[in-house]
């Protein structure tokens, strides 16, 4: 087990190195530079551009720029091109904003997807099963921002509550109870919208896992023993069907960073996805690269955790 | 005497043989068609896709080669006309009026005919989907096939399989949408860049299951037999293995087209999509979001069009999966 973990961590460090080199080269080799963000500004003289390029090490060879980036990243000295703020605290603040959105969306996904999927599997071929199949595909197929706009219009017209941003401006003096309700409204709608796709995909996956397990011999044995339906499904089948989902705890990690660009943009939520989007617009290379690097770390850590969890919960799996 | 017995026996024996359960009644193709036709949603979706294909081809022909519907005519007196409204006869010159004497889907903020723009956009959106998926399938099949068939070949200290699969892992480490966004934002805006970038960032799943399929097929008797017959590797791979591995590829390609169309519309929403003068459903929708109260048709028509087409691709994919995968049939 320890040997497995050590070897895997080592392999993943190599992967991480390759990922960071690749990301660095893609960003720097693509046309478009921080010094060119505002080309029509008459006050940008060639010597200013030269000064900016020198300050950002943009004239150095690529491997040196990579070394500078790595050195600054690990000493915590890395500064944003845009406003010279340290990158890591900047990312950390935005991360704290994204966290409630992510937690709430994940909670919604798991609470809706599992009952829906299990129910569909148990009643295979019923009207419910076919209807939920169609609804799941409909939710997968609808563009996220299209649905969000319709939802915003509906919520604002029906309940008369504002849902854009993290809180309503000017509510600081209100009663605590009003402030909490305000924050909740602002949180729930974006989480619901980012959970929609997850619910649809995961419920289909739960259904197919359940069907796989229900057709196994030990479930037939349990039925043959004369156990009632609930015991067979919830004690014998469900426990085994849940095994692959344990690994999803690990795979959730990268979701902390990616995927939310669109929804944070629609709901003006000052989270990580929007930080990345703003950094891309401003050609803020250190921020883009660092977000990408953290995403890669989380992905690699996530797959490692899921491998280990899988071995812990399933005695049939032996790690070599 | 003997003749009569023969005559009596032959038809009888034939009918017995035909009723024998072991004799296949239908070719695999017939079986596939029968199961696919049972799925009414998938058949309906197929019809939708055929109509879309016709609309896309008609759109290319009628808006660019023989300009019947002109998507670029600006008619300022006629802006924000609702669907099915007639043009203003006094202010719009005769040669600028819409062909059917009315704006089928209304007009936008510049008085352009939304129907003509949707027609033009259907070809662009569909070609983004097909080309992006084409690129990702080619890369996925080549890398997955190499890794599955020549996996044991050593290149110095590393096997082909390790090399390719680690590269796949590296690509999976990038947050896909963020990567697409970064590259599209850095490159000069062009429809081809979007197709290529979506294709280059979505081949990993295909590569993985083609590899798995090839690893399983390599051990099968018919492949071993083909090798024992001394057939050239080229023939074994392309005539014997690829046709057997193609079913899941087909399914994921169908669903991939749907995903690519959605990705393009998301990019358009953020302002990085296909730039004017090209109209795609994504950028008509993104442009319409500003007029959602004044001119809801600018938002709902492209939105519903994307929704229906993506849903159709997904449902056809599901139908194909069911019809092609024998393991799922008896569920």
Interface residues (C-beta under 8 A of the other chain):
Chain A: X15 X16 X18 X19 X22 X23 X26 X27 X30 X31 X32 X124 X133 X134 X137 X138 X140 X141 X142 X143 X144 X145 X146 X149 X153 X211 X215 X254 X257 X258 X259 X261 X262 X265 X273 X276 X277 X280 X281 X283 X288 X291 X292 X295 X296 X299 X300
Chain B: X41 X166 X169 X170 X172 X173 X174 X175 X176 X177 X178 X179 X181 X182 X183 X185 X186 X187 X188 X258 X262 X265 X266 X269 X270 X285 X289 X292 X299 X303 X306 X307 X310 X311 X313 X314 X315 X318 X331
